[in-house]
Amino acid sequence: MERCAEGAELDNCCWSAYYRSDPQSSRWRATNLVVESNLHSPERRLIELRIEHADLDALIDAAAHEQPLDELMLRRLKKRRLALRDLIAQLELVLDPKEPA
C-alpha cells in the first residue's frame, strides 16, 4: 500500500486529500471533473427532490396530528409538496421520455 507525505498508509478516505495536495496530478483533475459533473447532474437533482418530498410527507403527517392544528402552515406545506411533485414529474420525463427517440 502506498503512503502519503505524512507516512500514513493511504486508504480510500485519504486518496482525495492526497490528490488534492497535488493539483497538477492528472488523476486529481479527472476526479475533480467527475465530482463536479455529479454534483449538478439531473439524476442527483431528482434524488434530492424525492428526498425533500418524502421529508415534507412526514412533516405534513406530523403536523396533521398536532394540536392545535395550524391550517395555514399545513396548506403551505401541501402546496410546496405539490410543486415538488410537479418538478419530479418534469425531471422524470426529461430523463426517461415515454417515447424512444
Secondary structure, 3 states (H helix, E strand, C coil): CCECCCCCECCHHHHHHHHHCCCCCHHHHHHHHHHHHHHCCHHHHHHHHHHHHHHHHHHHHHHHCCCCCCHHHHHHHHHHHHHHHHHHHHHHHHHCCCCCC
